[in-house]
Amino acid sequence: MPEPIAASIRAELDQTPEWWQQQYDALVRKQIPRTPEHHAGHDLAEPIRSWGGATLTRPWCTSCGVPIERAPDG
C-alpha cells in the first residue's frame, strides 16, 4: 500500500495549482516543433532588428508561444 502524502506536502500541492499549470505548459512548449513549416498559417511575430540591420530576436509563433528557428545561412 502506498504511503500517504504528508499533510504539509499535500497543503503545498493544493495551494499552488497555478505553479503546476505553468510547469505543465512549459513542458508542453518544449515538445512543440520550432521549424517554420510546423507553424504555417499561425500568427507570427517578425524578428526585431536594430537600426544597423542586425537581428535582435528570433521570429515568434504567437499562436503557440514558442520561438521559430531560422534556417542556417548558406
PQR file with spaces between the fields and no chain letter, atoms N, CA, C, O and H, PARSE charges and radii, in Angstrom:
ATOM       1  N    MET     1       0.834   -1.167    0.000 -0.4000 1.5000
ATOM       2  CA   MET     1       0.000    0.000    0.000 -0.0000 2.0000
ATOM       3  C    MET     1       0.889    1.244    0.000  0.5500 1.7000
ATOM       4  O    MET     1       1.817    1.339    0.803 -0.5500 1.4000
ATOM       5  N    PRO     2       0.611    2.208   -0.903 -0.5600 1.5000
ATOM       6  CA   PRO     2       1.473    3.395   -0.952  0.2800 2.0000
ATOM       7  C    PRO     2       1.331    4.235    0.315  0.5500 1.7000
ATOM       8  O    PRO     2       0.287    4.272    0.966 -0.5500 1.4000
ATOM       9  N    GLU     3       2.435    4.904    0.627 -0.4000 1.5000
ATOM      10  CA   GLU     3       2.417    5.772    1.795 -0.0000 2.0000
ATOM      11  C    GLU     3       1.570    7.007    1.511  0.5500 1.7000
ATOM      12  O    GLU     3       1.621    7.547    0.406 -0.5500 1.4000
ATOM      13  H    GLU     3       3.284    4.874    0.098  0.4000 1.0000
ATOM      14  N    PRO     4       0.799    7.456    2.486 -0.5600 1.5000
ATOM      15  CA   PRO     4       0.023    8.682    2.259  0.2800 2.0000
ATOM      16  C    PRO     4       0.953    9.893    2.165  0.5500 1.7000
ATOM      17  O    PRO     4       2.046    9.900    2.732 -0.5500 1.4000
ATOM      18  N    ILE     5       0.513   10.877    1.465 -0.4000 1.5000
ATOM      19  CA   ILE     5       1.296   12.108    1.346 -0.0000 2.0000
ATOM      20  C    ILE     5       1.164   12.890    2.638  0.5500 1.7000
ATOM      21  O    ILE     5       0.064   13.063    3.163 -0.5500 1.4000
ATOM      22  H    ILE     5      -0.374   10.872    1.005  0.4000 1.0000
ATOM      23  N    ALA     6       2.290   13.358    3.144 -0.4000 1.5000
ATOM      24  CA   ALA     6       2.283   14.126    4.399 -0.0000 2.0000
ATOM      25  C    ALA     6       1.402   15.360    4.255  0.5500 1.7000
ATOM      26  O    ALA     6       1.324   15.952    3.178 -0.5500 1.4000
ATOM      27  H    ALA     6       3.183   13.217    2.717  0.4000 1.0000
ATOM      28  N    ALA     7       0.755   15.736    5.319 -0.4000 1.5000
ATOM      29  CA   ALA     7      -0.181   16.871    5.299 -0.0000 2.0000
ATOM      30  C    ALA     7       0.499   18.150    4.842  0.5500 1.7000
ATOM      31  O    ALA     7      -0.099   18.937    4.108 -0.5500 1.4000
ATOM      32  H    ALA     7       0.818   15.255    6.194  0.4000 1.0000
ATOM      33  N    SER     8       1.737   18.372    5.261 -0.4000 1.5000
ATOM      34  CA   SER     8       2.437   19.601    4.860 -0.0000 2.0000
ATOM      35  C    SER     8       2.695   19.621    3.358  0.5500 1.7000
ATOM      36  O    SER     8       2.592   20.672    2.725 -0.5500 1.4000
ATOM      37  H    SER     8       2.223   17.733    5.857  0.4000 1.0000
ATOM      38  N    ILE     9       3.028   18.477    2.789 -0.4000 1.5000
ATOM      39  CA   ILE     9       3.247   18.398    1.342 -0.0000 2.0000
ATOM      40  C    ILE     9       1.921   18.525    0.609  0.5500 1.7000
ATOM      41  O    ILE     9       1.842   19.235   -0.393 -0.5500 1.4000
ATOM      42  H    ILE     9       3.111   17.623    3.303  0.4000 1.0000
ATOM      43  N    ARG    10       0.903   17.868    1.074 -0.4000 1.5000
ATOM      44  CA   ARG    10      -0.430   17.955    0.456 -0.0000 2.0000
ATOM      45  C    ARG    10      -0.920   19.406    0.452  0.5500 1.7000
ATOM      46  O    ARG    10      -1.483   19.865   -0.541 -0.5500 1.4000
ATOM      47  H    ARG    10       0.967   17.291    1.888  0.4000 1.0000
ATOM      48  N    ALA    11      -0.711   20.125    1.554 -0.4000 1.5000
ATOM      49  CA   ALA    11      -1.134   21.527    1.634 -0.0000 2.0000
ATOM      50  C    ALA    11      -0.406   22.366    0.590  0.5500 1.7000
ATOM      51  O    ALA    11      -1.005   23.243   -0.033 -0.5500 1.4000
ATOM      52  H    ALA    11      -0.253   19.751    2.361  0.4000 1.0000
ATOM      53  N    GLU    12       0.880   22.099    0.399 -0.4000 1.5000
ATOM      54  CA   GLU    12       1.646   22.847   -0.616 -0.0000 2.0000
ATOM      55  C    GLU    12       1.133   22.529   -2.019  0.5500 1.7000
ATOM      56  O    GLU    12       0.981   23.431   -2.843 -0.5500 1.4000
ATOM      57  H    GLU    12       1.366   21.387    0.905  0.4000 1.0000
ATOM      58  N    LEU    13       0.872   21.277   -2.289 -0.4000 1.5000
ATOM      59  CA   LEU    13       0.358   20.894   -3.606 -0.0000 2.0000
ATOM      60  C    LEU    13      -1.010   21.511   -3.868  0.5500 1.7000
ATOM      61  O    LEU    13      -1.290   21.966   -4.977 -0.5500 1.4000
ATOM      62  H    LEU    13       0.995   20.544   -1.620  0.4000 1.0000
ATOM      63  N    ASP    14      -1.846   21.524   -2.860 -0.4000 1.5000
ATOM      64  CA   ASP    14      -3.202   22.029   -3.020 -0.0000 2.0000
ATOM      65  C    ASP    14      -3.267   23.540   -3.174  0.5500 1.7000
ATOM      66  O    ASP    14      -4.210   24.054   -3.774 -0.5500 1.4000
ATOM      67  H    ASP    14      -1.618   21.154   -1.959  0.4000 1.0000
ATOM      68  N    GLN    15      -2.293   24.258   -2.649 -0.4000 1.5000
ATOM      69  CA   GLN    15      -2.388   25.712   -2.689 -0.0000 2.0000
ATOM      70  C    GLN    15      -1.680   26.337   -3.880  0.5500 1.7000
ATOM      71  O    GLN    15      -1.717   27.560   -4.018 -0.5500 1.4000
ATOM      72  H    GLN    15      -1.526   23.841   -2.161  0.4000 1.0000
ATOM      73  N    THR    16      -1.045   25.574   -4.736 -0.4000 1.5000
ATOM      74  CA   THR    16      -0.306   26.164   -5.845 -0.0000 2.0000
ATOM      75  C    THR    16      -0.691   25.546   -7.194  0.5500 1.7000
ATOM      76  O    THR    16       0.202   25.124   -7.928 -0.5500 1.4000
ATOM      77  H    THR    16      -1.015   24.580   -4.624  0.4000 1.0000
ATOM      78  N    PRO    17      -1.948   25.475   -7.543 -0.5600 1.5000
ATOM      79  CA   PRO    17      -2.305   24.893   -8.840  0.2800 2.0000
ATOM      80  C    PRO    17      -1.789   25.707  -10.021  0.5500 1.7000
ATOM      81  O    PRO    17      -1.517   25.146  -11.083 -0.5500 1.4000
ATOM      82  N    GLU    18      -1.651   27.014   -9.852 -0.4000 1.5000
ATOM      83  CA   GLU    18      -1.129   27.843  -10.948 -0.0000 2.0000
ATOM      84  C    GLU    18       0.321   27.472  -11.275  0.5500 1.7000
ATOM      85  O    GLU    18       0.709   27.424  -12.442 -0.5500 1.4000
ATOM      86  H    GLU    18      -1.872   27.469   -8.990  0.4000 1.0000
ATOM      87  N    TRP    19       1.118   27.211  -10.231 -0.4000 1.5000
ATOM      88  CA   TRP    19       2.508   26.820  -10.439 -0.0000 2.0000
ATOM      89  C    TRP    19       2.576   25.514  -11.227  0.5500 1.7000
ATOM      90  O    TRP    19       3.364   25.385  -12.164 -0.5500 1.4000
ATOM      91  H    TRP    19       0.804   27.250   -9.282  0.4000 1.0000
ATOM      92  N    TRP    20       1.744   24.547  -10.838 -0.4000 1.5000
ATOM      93  CA   TRP    20       1.729   23.269  -11.546 -0.0000 2.0000
ATOM      94  C    TRP    20       1.293   23.457  -12.991  0.5500 1.7000
ATOM      95  O    TRP    20       1.829   22.793  -13.879 -0.5500 1.4000
ATOM      96  H    TRP    20       1.104   24.652  -10.077  0.4000 1.0000
ATOM      97  N    GLN    21       0.343   24.336  -13.250 -0.4000 1.5000
ATOM      98  CA   GLN    21      -0.096   24.600  -14.613 -0.0000 2.0000
ATOM      99  C    GLN    21       1.029   25.227  -15.420  0.5500 1.7000
ATOM     100  O    GLN    21       1.220   24.880  -16.586 -0.5500 1.4000
ATOM     101  H    GLN    21      -0.093   24.875  -12.529  0.4000 1.0000
ATOM     102  N    GLN    22       1.776   26.143  -14.820 -0.4000 1.5000
ATOM     103  CA   GLN    22       2.912   26.763  -15.514 -0.0000 2.0000
ATOM     104  C    GLN    22       3.969   25.718  -15.866  0.5500 1.7000
ATOM     105  O    GLN    22       4.522   25.737  -16.965 -0.5500 1.4000
ATOM     106  H    GLN    22       1.622   26.425  -13.873  0.4000 1.0000
ATOM     107  N    GLN    23       4.244   24.817  -14.941 -0.4000 1.5000
ATOM     108  CA   GLN    23       5.232   23.769  -15.210 -0.0000 2.0000
ATOM     109  C    GLN    23       4.769   22.858  -16.339  0.5500 1.7000
ATOM     110  O    GLN    23       5.560   22.495  -17.210 -0.5500 1.4000
ATOM     111  H    GLN    23       3.795   24.802  -14.048  0.4000 1.0000
ATOM     112  N    TYR    24       3.501   22.490  -16.327 -0.4000 1.5000
ATOM     113  CA   TYR    24       2.951   21.642  -17.383 -0.0000 2.0000
ATOM     114  C    TYR    24       3.016   22.358  -18.725  0.5500 1.7000
ATOM     115  O    TYR    24       3.425   21.766  -19.724 -0.5500 1.4000
ATOM     116  H    TYR    24       2.859   22.785  -15.620  0.4000 1.0000
ATOM     117  N    ASP    25       2.617   23.626  -18.758 -0.4000 1.5000
ATOM     118  CA   ASP    25       2.649   24.394  -20.005 -0.0000 2.0000
ATOM     119  C    ASP    25       4.065   24.503  -20.554  0.5500 1.7000
ATOM     120  O    ASP    25       4.269   24.431  -21.766 -0.5500 1.4000
ATOM     121  H    ASP    25       2.285   24.107  -17.947  0.4000 1.0000
ATOM     122  N    ALA    26       5.048   24.676  -19.667 -0.4000 1.5000
ATOM     123  CA   ALA    26       6.446   24.760  -20.100 -0.0000 2.0000
ATOM     124  C    ALA    26       6.894   23.431  -20.718  0.5500 1.7000
ATOM     125  O    ALA    26       7.601   23.427  -21.726 -0.5500 1.4000
ATOM     126  H    ALA    26       4.883   24.734  -18.682  0.4000 1.0000
ATOM     127  N    LEU    27       6.494   22.318  -20.128 -0.4000 1.5000
ATOM     128  CA   LEU    27       6.848   21.004  -20.687 -0.0000 2.0000
ATOM     129  C    LEU    27       6.206   20.814  -22.064  0.5500 1.7000
ATOM     130  O    LEU    27       6.843   20.300  -22.983 -0.5500 1.4000
ATOM     131  H    LEU    27       5.920   22.321  -19.309  0.4000 1.0000
ATOM     132  N    VAL    28       4.955   21.226  -22.201 -0.4000 1.5000
ATOM     133  CA   VAL    28       4.268   21.100  -23.489 -0.0000 2.0000
ATOM     134  C    VAL    28       4.971   21.950  -24.541  0.5500 1.7000
ATOM     135  O    VAL    28       5.183   21.497  -25.666 -0.5500 1.4000
ATOM     136  H    VAL    28       4.437   21.643  -21.454  0.4000 1.0000
ATOM     137  N    ARG    29       5.338   23.201  -24.176 -0.4000 1.5000
ATOM     138  CA   ARG    29       6.020   24.082  -25.137 -0.0000 2.0000
ATOM     139  C    ARG    29       7.349   23.495  -25.603  0.5500 1.7000
ATOM     140  O    ARG    29       7.747   23.700  -26.750 -0.5500 1.4000
ATOM     141  H    ARG    29       5.165   23.570  -23.262  0.4000 1.0000
ATOM     142  N    LYS    30       8.039   22.764  -24.722 -0.4000 1.5000
ATOM     143  CA   LYS    30       9.314   22.148  -25.110 -0.0000 2.0000
ATOM     144  C    LYS    30       9.113   21.118  -26.219  0.5500 1.7000
ATOM     145  O    LYS    30      10.033   20.861  -26.996 -0.5500 1.4000
ATOM     146  H    LYS    30       7.715   22.597  -23.791  0.4000 1.0000
ATOM     147  N    GLN    31       7.931   20.532  -26.302 -0.4000 1.5000
ATOM     148  CA   GLN    31       7.660   19.488  -27.287 -0.0000 2.0000
ATOM     149  C    GLN    31       7.206   20.040  -28.637  0.5500 1.7000
ATOM     150  O    GLN    31       7.142   19.290  -29.611 -0.5500 1.4000
ATOM     151  H    GLN    31       7.183   20.741  -25.671  0.4000 1.0000
ATOM     152  N    ILE    32       6.892   21.328  -28.715 -0.4000 1.5000
ATOM     153  CA   ILE    32       6.388   21.918  -29.957 -0.0000 2.0000
ATOM     154  C    ILE    32       7.538   22.085  -30.937  0.5500 1.7000
ATOM     155  O    ILE    32       8.566   22.658  -30.578 -0.5500 1.4000
ATOM     156  H    ILE    32       6.944   21.937  -27.923  0.4000 1.0000
ATOM     157  N    PRO    33       7.389   21.595  -32.178 -0.5600 1.5000
ATOM     158  CA   PRO    33       8.448   21.787  -33.172  0.2800 2.0000
ATOM     159  C    PRO    33       8.706   23.267  -33.408  0.5500 1.7000
ATOM     160  O    PRO    33       7.788   24.084  -33.329 -0.5500 1.4000
ATOM     161  N    ARG    34       9.952   23.612  -33.697 -0.4000 1.5000
ATOM     162  CA   ARG    34      10.332   25.008  -33.870 -0.0000 2.0000
ATOM     163  C    ARG    34      10.583   25.394  -35.332  0.5500 1.7000
ATOM     164  O    ARG    34      10.992   26.521  -35.612 -0.5500 1.4000
ATOM     165  H    ARG    34      10.698   22.949  -33.761  0.4000 1.0000
ATOM     166  N    THR    35      10.345   24.480  -36.250 -0.4000 1.5000
ATOM     167  CA   THR    35      10.611   24.782  -37.654 -0.0000 2.0000
ATOM     168  C    THR    35       9.476   25.602  -38.258  0.5500 1.7000
ATOM     169  O    THR    35       8.320   25.429  -37.870 -0.5500 1.4000
ATOM     170  H    THR    35      10.013   23.564  -36.023  0.4000 1.0000
ATOM     171  N    PRO    36       9.785   26.495  -39.201 -0.5600 1.5000
ATOM     172  CA   PRO    36       8.751   27.332  -39.818  0.2800 2.0000
ATOM     173  C    PRO    36       7.622   26.524  -40.453  0.5500 1.7000
ATOM     174  O    PRO    36       6.471   26.962  -40.449 -0.5500 1.4000
ATOM     175  N    GLU    37       7.937   25.354  -40.997 -0.4000 1.5000
ATOM     176  CA   GLU    37       6.919   24.545  -41.661 -0.0000 2.0000
ATOM     177  C    GLU    37       5.802   24.127  -40.710  0.5500 1.7000
ATOM     178  O    GLU    37       4.645   24.022  -41.116 -0.5500 1.4000
ATOM     179  H    GLU    37       8.871   24.998  -41.001  0.4000 1.0000
ATOM     180  N    HIS    38       6.141   23.890  -39.462 -0.4000 1.5000
ATOM     181  CA   HIS    38       5.142   23.460  -38.477 -0.0000 2.0000
ATOM     182  C    HIS    38       4.233   24.597  -38.017  0.5500 1.7000
ATOM     183  O    HIS    38       3.224   24.361  -37.352 -0.5500 1.4000
ATOM     184  H    HIS    38       7.082   23.975  -39.132  0.4000 1.0000
ATOM     185  N    HIS    39       4.590   25.816  -38.370 -0.4000 1.5000
ATOM     186  CA   HIS    39       3.810   26.970  -37.915 -0.0000 2.0000
ATOM     187  C    HIS    39       3.185   27.736  -39.076  0.5500 1.7000
ATOM     188  O    HIS    39       2.788   28.892  -38.930 -0.5500 1.4000
ATOM     189  H    HIS    39       5.410   26.007  -38.910  0.4000 1.0000
ATOM     190  N    ALA    40       3.104   27.078  -40.228 -0.4000 1.5000
ATOM     191  CA   ALA    40       2.454   27.696  -41.388 -0.0000 2.0000
ATOM     192  C    ALA    40       0.996   27.984  -41.035  0.5500 1.7000
ATOM     193  O    ALA    40       0.289   27.116  -40.522 -0.5500 1.4000
ATOM     194  H    ALA    40       3.427   26.139  -40.346  0.4000 1.0000
ATOM     195  N    GLY    41       0.558   29.199  -41.311 -0.4000 1.5000
ATOM     196  CA   GLY    41      -0.813   29.582  -41.020 -0.0000 2.0000
ATOM     197  C    GLY    41      -1.034   30.114  -39.613  0.5500 1.7000
ATOM     198  O    GLY    41      -2.134   30.569  -39.297 -0.5500 1.4000
ATOM     199  H    GLY    41       1.132   29.904  -41.728  0.4000 1.0000
ATOM     200  N    HIS    42      -0.006   30.069  -38.754 -0.4000 1.5000
ATOM     201  CA   HIS    42      -0.115   30.613  -37.400 -0.0000 2.0000
ATOM     202  C    HIS    42       0.185   32.105  -37.427  0.5500 1.7000
ATOM     203  O    HIS    42       0.725   32.622  -38.405 -0.5500 1.4000
ATOM     204  H    HIS    42       0.887   29.700  -39.011  0.4000 1.0000
ATOM     205  N    ASP    43      -0.168   32.785  -36.353 -0.4000 1.5000
ATOM     206  CA   ASP    43       0.211   34.188  -36.201 -0.0000 2.0000
ATOM     207  C    ASP    43       1.666   34.234  -35.774  0.5500 1.7000
ATOM     208  O    ASP    43       2.037   33.665  -34.747 -0.5500 1.4000
ATOM     209  H    ASP    43      -0.606   32.365  -35.559  0.4000 1.0000
ATOM     210  N    LEU    44       2.496   34.917  -36.567 -0.4000 1.5000
ATOM     211  CA   LEU    44       3.927   35.002  -36.278 -0.0000 2.0000
ATOM     212  C    LEU    44       4.325   36.450  -36.040  0.5500 1.7000
ATOM     213  O    LEU    44       3.890   37.347  -36.762 -0.5500 1.4000
ATOM     214  H    LEU    44       2.195   35.379  -37.401  0.4000 1.0000
ATOM     215  N    ALA    45       5.155   36.675  -35.025 -0.4000 1.5000
ATOM     216  CA   ALA    45       5.745   37.979  -34.782 -0.0000 2.0000
ATOM     217  C    ALA    45       7.086   37.996  -35.505  0.5500 1.7000
ATOM     218  O    ALA    45       7.902   37.087  -35.349 -0.5500 1.4000
ATOM     219  H    ALA    45       5.508   35.946  -34.439  0.4000 1.0000
ATOM     220  N    GLU    46       7.299   39.028  -36.286 -0.4000 1.5000
ATOM     221  CA   GLU    46       8.551   39.145  -37.025 -0.0000 2.0000
ATOM     222  C    GLU    46       9.695   39.468  -36.061  0.5500 1.7000
ATOM     223  O    GLU    46       9.473   40.044  -34.996 -0.5500 1.4000
ATOM     224  H    GLU    46       6.637   39.766  -36.413  0.4000 1.0000
ATOM     225  N    PRO    47      10.909   39.097  -36.439 -0.5600 1.5000
ATOM     226  CA   PRO    47      12.051   39.411  -35.564  0.2800 2.0000
ATOM     227  C    PRO    47      12.265   40.915  -35.473  0.5500 1.7000
ATOM     228  O    PRO    47      11.964   41.653  -36.411 -0.5500 1.4000
ATOM     229  N    ILE    48      12.779   41.353  -34.351 -0.4000 1.5000
ATOM     230  CA   ILE    48      13.118   42.762  -34.155 -0.0000 2.0000
ATOM     231  C    ILE    48      14.530   42.976  -34.654  0.5500 1.7000
ATOM     232  O    ILE    48      15.433   42.198  -34.347 -0.5500 1.4000
ATOM     233  H    ILE    48      13.024   40.753  -33.589  0.4000 1.0000
ATOM     234  N    ARG    49      14.715   44.035  -35.424 -0.4000 1.5000
ATOM     235  CA   ARG    49      16.041   44.342  -35.978 -0.0000 2.0000
ATOM     236  C    ARG    49      16.516   45.700  -35.462  0.5500 1.7000
ATOM     237  O    ARG    49      15.711   46.588  -35.179 -0.5500 1.4000
ATOM     238  H    ARG    49      13.981   44.667  -35.673  0.4000 1.0000
ATOM     239  N    SER    50      17.823   45.843  -35.347 -0.4000 1.5000
ATOM     240  CA   SER    50      18.405   47.111  -34.922 -0.0000 2.0000
ATOM     241  C    SER    50      18.455   48.063  -36.107  0.5500 1.7000
ATOM     242  O    SER    50      18.219   47.672  -37.250 -0.5500 1.4000
ATOM     243  H    SER    50      18.477   45.122  -35.576  0.4000 1.0000
ATOM     244  N    TRP    51      18.767   49.320  -35.812 -0.4000 1.5000
ATOM     245  CA   TRP    51      18.890   50.307  -36.902 -0.0000 2.0000
ATOM     246  C    TRP    51      19.958   49.884  -37.898  0.5500 1.7000
ATOM     247  O    TRP    51      19.852   50.189  -39.086 -0.5500 1.4000
ATOM     248  H    TRP    51      18.958   49.638  -34.883  0.4000 1.0000
ATOM     249  N    GLY    52      20.974   49.194  -37.434 -0.4000 1.5000
ATOM     250  CA   GLY    52      22.048   48.739  -38.312 -0.0000 2.0000
ATOM     251  C    GLY    52      21.692   47.497  -39.108  0.5500 1.7000
ATOM     252  O    GLY    52      22.481   47.058  -39.944 -0.5500 1.4000
ATOM     253  H    GLY    52      21.061   48.946  -36.469  0.4000 1.0000
ATOM     254  N    GLY    53      20.526   46.922  -38.868 -0.4000 1.5000
ATOM     255  CA   GLY    53      20.092   45.743  -39.614 -0.0000 2.0000
ATOM     256  C    GLY    53      20.344   44.419  -38.922  0.5500 1.7000
ATOM     257  O    GLY    53      19.955   43.370  -39.434 -0.5500 1.4000
ATOM     258  H    GLY    53      19.885   47.278  -38.189  0.4000 1.0000
ATOM     259  N    ALA    54      20.992   44.450  -37.761 -0.4000 1.5000
ATOM     260  CA   ALA    54      21.255   43.203  -37.040 -0.0000 2.0000
ATOM     261  C    ALA    54      19.949   42.666  -36.455  0.5500 1.7000
ATOM     262  O    ALA    54      19.111   43.432  -35.980 -0.5500 1.4000
ATOM     263  H    ALA    54      21.308   45.302  -37.345  0.4000 1.0000
ATOM     264  N    THR    55      19.787   41.356  -36.494 -0.4000 1.5000
ATOM     265  CA   THR    55      18.601   40.726  -35.929 -0.0000 2.0000
ATOM     266  C    THR    55      18.784   40.585  -34.428  0.5500 1.7000
ATOM     267  O    THR    55      19.758   39.991  -33.964 -0.5500 1.4000
ATOM     268  H    THR    55      20.468   40.734  -36.880  0.4000 1.0000
ATOM     269  N    LEU    56      17.831   41.141  -33.663 -0.4000 1.5000
ATOM     270  CA   LEU    56      17.921   41.106  -32.203 -0.0000 2.0000
ATOM     271  C    LEU    56      17.097   39.979  -31.595  0.5500 1.7000
ATOM     272  O    LEU    56      17.448   39.467  -30.532 -0.5500 1.4000
ATOM     273  H    LEU    56      17.040   41.623  -34.040  0.4000 1.0000
ATOM     274  N    THR    57      16.019   39.585  -32.243 -0.4000 1.5000
ATOM     275  CA   THR    57      15.177   38.499  -31.734 -0.0000 2.0000
ATOM     276  C    THR    57      14.845   37.539  -32.863  0.5500 1.7000
ATOM     277  O    THR    57      14.958   37.883  -34.039 -0.5500 1.4000
ATOM     278  H    THR    57      15.733   40.001  -33.107  0.4000 1.0000
ATOM     279  N    ARG    58      14.442   36.349  -32.499 -0.4000 1.5000
ATOM     280  CA   ARG    58      14.013   35.365  -33.493 -0.0000 2.0000
ATOM     281  C    ARG    58      12.538   35.577  -33.814  0.5500 1.7000
ATOM     282  O    ARG    58      11.814   36.201  -33.039 -0.5500 1.4000
ATOM     283  H    ARG    58      14.351   36.069  -31.543  0.4000 1.0000
ATOM     284  N    PRO    59      12.093   35.054  -34.961 -0.5600 1.5000
ATOM     285  CA   PRO    59      10.643   35.067  -35.204  0.2800 2.0000
ATOM     286  C    PRO    59       9.950   34.281  -34.096  0.5500 1.7000
ATOM     287  O    PRO    59      10.528   33.352  -33.531 -0.5500 1.4000
ATOM     288  N    TRP    60       8.713   34.657  -33.790 -0.4000 1.5000
ATOM     289  CA   TRP    60       7.999   34.076  -32.665 -0.0000 2.0000
ATOM     290  C    TRP    60       6.601   33.670  -33.113  0.5500 1.7000
ATOM     291  O    TRP    60       5.897   34.464  -33.737 -0.5500 1.4000
ATOM     292  H    TRP    60       8.244   35.411  -34.249  0.4000 1.0000
ATOM     293  N    CYS    61       6.188   32.431  -32.799 -0.4000 1.5000
ATOM     294  CA   CYS    61       4.826   31.994  -33.088 -0.0000 2.0000
ATOM     295  C    CYS    61       3.957   32.419  -31.915  0.5500 1.7000
ATOM     296  O    CYS    61       4.046   31.852  -30.826 -0.5500 1.4000
ATOM     297  H    CYS    61       6.759   31.786  -32.293  0.4000 1.0000
ATOM     298  N    THR    62       3.110   33.427  -32.147 -0.4000 1.5000
ATOM     299  CA   THR    62       2.255   33.906  -31.063 -0.0000 2.0000
ATOM     300  C    THR    62       1.107   32.938  -30.800  0.5500 1.7000
ATOM     301  O    THR    62       0.511   32.976  -29.724 -0.5500 1.4000
ATOM     302  H    THR    62       3.038   33.887  -33.032  0.4000 1.0000
ATOM     303  N    SER    63       0.786   32.074  -31.755 -0.4000 1.5000
ATOM     304  CA   SER    63      -0.267   31.077  -31.545 -0.0000 2.0000
ATOM     305  C    SER    63       0.184   30.007  -30.553  0.5500 1.7000
ATOM     306  O    SER    63      -0.601   29.559  -29.717 -0.5500 1.4000
ATOM     307  H    SER    63       1.271   32.043  -32.629  0.4000 1.0000
ATOM     308  N    CYS    64       1.452   29.599  -30.648 -0.4000 1.5000
ATOM     309  CA   CYS    64       1.978   28.524  -29.798 -0.0000 2.0000
ATOM     310  C    CYS    64       2.829   29.044  -28.635  0.5500 1.7000
ATOM     311  O    CYS    64       3.033   28.340  -27.646 -0.5500 1.4000
ATOM     312  H    CYS    64       2.090   29.963  -31.327  0.4000 1.0000
ATOM     313  N    GLY    65       3.322   30.275  -28.757 -0.4000 1.5000
ATOM     314  CA   GLY    65       4.158   30.836  -27.709 -0.0000 2.0000
ATOM     315  C    GLY    65       5.575   30.312  -27.703  0.5500 1.7000
ATOM     316  O    GLY    65       6.185   30.177  -26.642 -0.5500 1.4000
ATOM     317  H    GLY    65       3.157   30.847  -29.560  0.4000 1.0000
ATOM     318  N    VAL    66       6.117   30.009  -28.895 -0.4000 1.5000
ATOM     319  CA   VAL    66       7.484   29.493  -28.981 -0.0000 2.0000
ATOM     320  C    VAL    66       8.256   30.238  -30.060  0.5500 1.7000
ATOM     321  O    VAL    66       7.658   30.750  -31.006 -0.5500 1.4000
ATOM     322  H    VAL    66       5.622   30.119  -29.757  0.4000 1.0000
ATOM     323  N    PRO    67       9.601   30.306  -29.927 -0.5600 1.5000
ATOM     324  CA   PRO    67      10.412   30.913  -30.976  0.2800 2.0000
ATOM     325  C    PRO    67      10.521   29.973  -32.167  0.5500 1.7000
ATOM     326  O    PRO    67      10.447   28.753  -32.020 -0.5500 1.4000
ATOM     327  N    ILE    68      10.694   30.548  -33.335 -0.4000 1.5000
ATOM     328  CA   ILE    68      10.855   29.781  -34.566 -0.0000 2.0000
ATOM     329  C    ILE    68      12.332   29.782  -34.936  0.5500 1.7000
ATOM     330  O    ILE    68      12.962   30.838  -34.999 -0.5500 1.4000
ATOM     331  H    ILE    68      10.753   31.539  -33.455  0.4000 1.0000
ATOM     332  N    GLU    69      12.871   28.617  -35.177 -0.4000 1.5000
ATOM     333  CA   GLU    69      14.290   28.514  -35.561 -0.0000 2.0000
ATOM     334  C    GLU    69      14.457   28.952  -37.004  0.5500 1.7000
ATOM     335  O    GLU    69      13.666   28.590  -37.875 -0.5500 1.4000
ATOM     336  H    GLU    69      12.358   27.759  -35.126  0.4000 1.0000
ATOM     337  N    ARG    70      15.483   29.726  -37.238 -0.4000 1.5000
ATOM     338  CA   ARG    70      15.783   30.146  -38.612 -0.0000 2.0000
ATOM     339  C    ARG    70      16.584   29.064  -39.304  0.5500 1.7000
ATOM     340  O    ARG    70      17.324   28.308  -38.675 -0.5500 1.4000
ATOM     341  H    ARG    70      16.125   30.020  -36.530  0.4000 1.0000
ATOM     342  N    ALA    71      16.419   29.008  -40.613 -0.4000 1.5000
ATOM     343  CA   ALA    71      17.228   28.085  -41.401 -0.0000 2.0000
ATOM     344  C    ALA    71      18.666   28.571  -41.382  0.5500 1.7000
ATOM     345  O    ALA    71      18.902   29.779  -41.362 -0.5500 1.4000
ATOM     346  H    ALA    71      15.818   29.622  -41.125  0.4000 1.0000
ATOM     347  N    PRO    72      19.638   27.658  -41.388 -0.5600 1.5000
ATOM     348  CA   PRO    72      21.035   28.091  -41.396  0.2800 2.0000
ATOM     349  C    PRO    72      21.348   28.906  -42.649  0.5500 1.7000
ATOM     350  O    PRO    72      20.854   28.602  -43.735 -0.5500 1.4000
ATOM     351  N    ASP    73      22.169   29.940  -42.493 -0.4000 1.5000
ATOM     352  CA   ASP    73      22.574   30.747  -43.654 -0.0000 2.0000
ATOM     353  C    ASP    73      23.509   29.928  -44.527  0.5500 1.7000
ATOM     354  O    ASP    73      24.319   29.135  -44.044 -0.5500 1.4000
ATOM     355  H    ASP    73      22.570   30.187  -41.611  0.4000 1.0000
ATOM     356  N    GLY    74      23.372   30.144  -45.816 -0.4000 1.5000
ATOM     357  CA   GLY    74      24.311   29.449  -46.680 -0.0000 2.0000
ATOM     358  C    GLY    74      23.699   29.006  -47.867  0.5500 1.7000
ATOM     359  O    GLY    74      24.356   28.397  -48.710 -0.5500 1.4000
ATOM     360  H    GLY    74      22.714   30.788  -46.208  0.4000 1.0000
